[in-house]
């Protein structure tokens, strides 16, 4: 009797859940280890734009395209560019037929979770390490001991992956750019002046080494990212007083001194939760020598700056290609090696573009962004075949 091979997936984000779902539709069971105690343990972040050549392909393979379309905001693909004085420099209208529909990260996660048998997810699983066994399998180890033994372990556990050390000594490095994440609730009713700046989609504001992106989610929620360049220890050196939300707001406004009051309103009206997010990246072209029984996807394999919006899209495409390879080849080591070769090439190209996106926080950012918007407009206006 043939014994069914076992797959352990470390990380229950979009990449790990997409992998589990596509495997399940092909008759392959898996176990997902997720740190969160339950699906509502913490906020899942803002809005995601899913690309038609990556994440949407994965959702089709997962059999979830109809469910996605019922939730997606096709109208929220608009984008506007302002300078620091509040002057509109470029605007792109939302295209209901466009290839990057928006969905809240929490909605996407719920769609994926609801598509899986409940026993697939092992909530509250803090993975300490993944350990090779003499028979070629791997043990997933938690704080209290073994969480299980598997023929294949997939690290879908983000930038600080516990699986990556099995195949690579590389660790993400700080890029020099810090994001400060803010959020605004019920913006249309409570702050109509701010809401007017974001009628649909998102807005970008570019100054001299200072930038801002504000993006709508569903239910009139707005997530704001303030961006600037600081030393890695800036927060530890007292660069921002996070013990007091009012003091933090004043310090942030001082850093953006000279910006139009209408734009500083994003800081004035934000919630008390203010979250610093240092932007880190693995080296462009990060790869490893194939090791049977273990692999990575998403940020664990190729974390990159978020400016190109490729993170979740790459993770879901990684998951789809890996799942289809495993379902189509009884030699899993060969299937994983083939997946890795394709992923390495694709990720290197995406990471190079994402690193160029760091110019969004530079002295010449406004000029670069106007050129970028003009190029997008030319593509939109080009005749479709």
Number of C-alpha atoms within 10 A of each C-alpha: 3 4 5 9 12 16 23 26 29 29 27 27 23 25 32 30 27 30 30 31 30 28 24 19 16 14 10 17 19 22 21 25 25 23 17 16 13 12 15 10 10 10 9 15 13 18 25 22 23 24 19 15 13 18 26 21 18 27 23 14 19 22 14 18 14 11 13 20 13 8 16 21 21 20 17 26 21 18 19 21 22 22 20 25 15 17 11 15 14 17 16 16 14 17 15 14 10 13 15 23 26 24 22 20 20 19 16 19 18 14 17 25 21 10 18 18 12 9 10 19 21 20 16 13 20 20 23 16 18 23 15 16 11 7 7 11 17 21 20 24 18 16 11 10 11 15 19 14 19 23 18 23 26 24 26 33 27 24 20 13 20 19 27 26 13 16 16 13 8 14 17 18 16 15 19 15 20 23 19 16 20 21 24 24 17 14 21 17 10 13 15 12 14 19 20 11 18 22 16 20 25 22 21 22 26 26 22 16 17 21 23 23 18 22 22 25 23 17 10 14 17 26 20 23 21 21 23 21 18 14 13 15 9 12 15 9 10 9 14 18 17 17 9 13 16 14 13 18 22 16 15 19 18 12 12 20 12 12 19 14 14 14 19 20 14 26 21 16 17 20 12 15 12 18 13 16 14 19 19 19 20 22 18 19 16 16 20 17 9 16 12 17 18 25 26 28 27 29 23 24 29 28 29 30 25 17 15 15 16 25 23 22 24 27 31 28 24 29 30 28 23 27 27 17 20 20 19 12 12 10 11 19 18 15 19 24 18 15 22 23 13 12 23 17 13 14 25 18 12 19 25 15 17 22 18 12 17 19 16 25 22 17 14 14 22 24 11 15 21 16 13 12 18 15 12 13 15 11 11 13 9 9 7 6 3
